[in-house]
């Protein structure tokens, strides 16, 4: 019962020896006839024997110092015999691999758990984590990041110095209800757009300014962008898309390029819906800012109408994707304007607005 | 004494088994926050080797998670040092120090590539065996570094044209120093051929809107395989590729659909298909005496190169 047919390799030469393995209480005996027809006996002490991690029905054991001797056995009874003879010896300690070779239901279960976990991580855990990180970054680091981003971005544009000065004067007349310093830069660009960077930098394209008719529109735009700054929206988006991308590239690690592109785009879709939510938050905060300053919310609705007229233009699809402008948002602004109680005229702001508007005449 | 004229390596791996390994690996890697990664890699390699057969015997990968973990830690240490240096330079806000920082970082990364190739080839080879005989890589790190840096510099100064000669030279160096016991290897491709092949492949792929791509990869594979030689006691053994463009087409499209339709879960089956495809398309021609390969290598256990190469994501050879 304790004799098995095996293959024996001596570790010095690649020649295969058909051999017999005898299991003894404290050692193994390997017996074979070598190339020169000489009977050979090899003794393996139990303590020096190692078993290879096995995934198939081939059992491999090694022994000794380098170069190690090897035996291979296909007889499944060997395992039974080993269990009986050496119950204390950890020939079977490779739990994971044991589990792997045994149970398909466990594997299927694990696979389902994994898929579930990844989905959970992707839709809930990572976004939450990214948001928490973004929220807890010290203001000094945030400002520094914003500053670096601003320095990089602004070189791609032509700055309009006098408009920049005037708009910043305009900013000083409004209470934005935030601790962040608001710093506007107006650039020459033939598109209606504006964006905010972490820490307080806001970039406005001059085309958008030129199309505005009232100070309330500009105030609404600035309030909206300041809200992005205030809530750290760009930081949150960056962290979210980074974490999502990280997870996806982890899963699709070894997959070919096409799948990676697909995965990447699906991440973008999710981020887009997220950015719509951020826009909504910014709108709400902007309404609050305008109300505190007693500025008419009609300007807010006008701003959206203006932006919408532009987004019908096919060349600004970009704007559409990052600043989703739906009829809902116009309706929201109109409703807010309808319910607004206190509106006061602000002469000083009007004066600053004139200075800006005059530059387009 | 057994002599054969045509040999082939066969792969017996199964998608379902590999799937199990992937799942367990992924779960453990996630729950250990990545620390399990070296063990995951060891399990995967051990499985793939174990299911690879030549002349009735399976290959073995002896690398362990522990060895690769030590390498992993060292590799992380190296990256931390490099990044820390870069960040310090950036924080100084001095343009001069910042540019020095960037230059040093780039140089360090360029240096890491040959170190990683060398280290991981050496580690992989020494941890691979067949019938108890270990593979081995006897390249000299300094020599390899020198050759790599000179090649890289010429490549840069010729705007990339030399790249093809460079790749072939590196390949030649590696194969020349690769051993399988008493069997030695060599690579015979020429840079000019490689350049021509790529030029032709690139333009025809472009002109045919990508259709030629399958012939292009077939040619690349052939250039790689057909130029590999083994030598045993003066006997030359030649590798021969039998791939076709059609075969590549089936492989690539099949894998694409398997992966996409299963949202990535089918990746193990695609991997098995790929390995099967590669091995079933390599013929080994010549008289290799499979019973007379002698052990010649020493033990080697440093996996740092292996892990660096993982981190900078380079495919070997």
Interface residues (C-beta under 8 A of the other chain):
Chain A: X7 X9 X10 X11 X12 X13 X14 X15 X16 X52 X53 X54 X55 X56 X58 X60 X66 X67 X68 X69 X70 X72 X96 X97 X99 X100 X104 X107 X110 X111 X113 X114 X115 X117 X251 X252 X254 X255 X256 X258 X259 X262 X263
Chain B: X12 X16 X17 X19 X20 X21 X23 X24 X26 X27 X28 X30 X43 X46 X47 X50 X51 X56 X57 X58 X60 X130 X131 X132 X133 X134 X181 X252 X255 X256 X259 X260 X264 X265 X267 X270 X271 X290 X291 X292 X293 X294 X295 X297 X298 X299
